[in-house]
Amino acid sequence: MKTLPVGIQVYGLRDLLENTPENFKSVMEEVKKIGYDGVELAGLYGLDPAYIRDTLAEVGLIPLSAHVPFVDMMEDLDKVIADYKTIGVKYLVMPYMAEEFRPVNPEGFKEFIPKLCEVGKKLHENGFVFLYHNHDFEFVKLEDGEYGYDKMFEALPADYLQAELDTCWCDVATGMPVEYVKKYTDRLPVVHLKDYIKKGEVKNMYKLIGVETEESDGDTGYFGFRPVGFGQMIWEPILEAAIEANSKWVVVEQDEHYELSPLEAARRSREYLKILGW
């Protein structure tokens, strides 16, 4: 059975690193021991890029990609390029779309597309592949009935923008993660594996990923992240679709861990994938 290498999004391990960056090597050693092949970075925690490169090489983890806030790309793309060239990542990822640019605001979304193209063009010229990591708010239908998510990829050539599909948020928004993996065949090098449980009406999901939101009346449901295989996602067809779509990596991401430690959650996700032959 064909499989893909499995990485982990380091954002899920931030509690172990944000105030103690000196733990970077020991945390990466644990990640390797659990069975991950690579890491997707989410900030450098004040560490020198060369140190991160050398540490990951010593531990035996591939720095496959990095989430970089779009504002950082717009303000100093040359520094972003220099830092991540030093580390050796292939994929640079826009992880989050600011509210003013979202499809629910058509004028802001229209202004956003050229900015996205500008960044993607320069990253391509410098040897990177630029990826977009979604949430659910990109899946708003525009006047022509198409999702804003799809409009982004129609507007830019594949050289300037490819996808990093977050299967959890795609499932929340559309219920069609398998179909979306297949839809972006040859334009989806990295697939995010994120599991969750959702019950009832939930209006404040983004407070779970650190986004300040007002409490909403009628929010009587429950939404929570889980290790891969411990939520409501059905993973076999998604993994099979990733193979068919010629993806290169799958990356485990869990934004919050609740009663579990970040490394225990990471271990459970990896063990579940091993059960499936991954």
Residue, then its C-alpha position, 0 to 999 in steps of 0.5 A: m500500500k502506498t503511503l505518504p510521509v507524515g508531518i506535524q504542525v508545530y503550532g500544536l506544540r506551541d505551549l512547549l516552546e513559546n516561553t521556553p525556546e531552549n526546549f526546541k531540540s528536546v521537543m523535536e526529539e520527542v516528535k521524531k521518537i513518536g514517529y513523525d517524518g517532518v515538521e511544519l513550522a509555525g514561527l521561530y520562537g526567536l531562534d536562529p534559522a541556522y540553529i533550527r536547520d541544524t537541529l532538525a537535521e541532527v534529529g532527523l526531521i524534515p522541515l517541509s513547510a512553514h506557516v507565516p502570517f500574511v502580514d509578515m509576508m507583506e511587510d518584509l518578504d525578503k526576510v521571510i525568504a532569507d529565513y526559510k531558505t536557510i532552514g530549507v523548507k519547500y512550502l511557505v503557507m499563508p495560514y489565516m485570512a484577515e476578516e477584511f479580505r474574506p469572501v463575505n466581504p466581496e470588495g475586500f476579497k477582490e482587493f486581496i487577490p492581487k496581493l496574494c498573487e504578488v506574494g506567490k510570484k515572488l516566492h515562486e521566483n525564489g524557489f518556494v511553493f506558496l500554499y494557502h491553508n483554509h478555515d471554513f470562512e473561505f467557503v462562502k458563495l459569491e454572486d456567481g455561486e462559486y465558493g471564494y476558496d475556489k475563486m482564489f485558485e482560479a485567479l492565480p496560476a498554480d506556479y503562484l498558489q497551491a493548496e494546503l487543504d485543512t480537512c477539518w475546516c473543509d468538512v465543517a464548511t462543506g461536508m466534502p473533504v474527500e471531494y476537495v482533495k480530489k478536486y485539487t489533484d496536482r495542486l495539493p502537495v500538503v493535506h492537513l489531517k485534523d479531527y474534531i467533534k461538533k454537536g448542535e449549533v456552534k457560533n464561536m468556533y474560532k475562540l478555540i484557535g486564539v481568535e477573540t470573538e464575542e459570545s453569541d446568543g444561541d450558542t448551545g452546541y459543542f466544538g472541540f479538536r481531537p487527535v486524528g482518529f478520535g473525532q468524527m472524521i472518516w480518514e481512510p477515504i481522505l488518505e486514499a484521495a491524497i494518494e490519488a491527488n498526488s499529494k506529497w505530505v500529510v500533516v497532523e494538526q491539533d490546535e487545542h488539546y484540553e486534558l491531554s498534553p500536546l505530545e500525548a495528543a501527537r502520539r495518539s494521532r500518529e499511532y492511529l495513522k500507523i494502525l491504518g498502515w501509515 
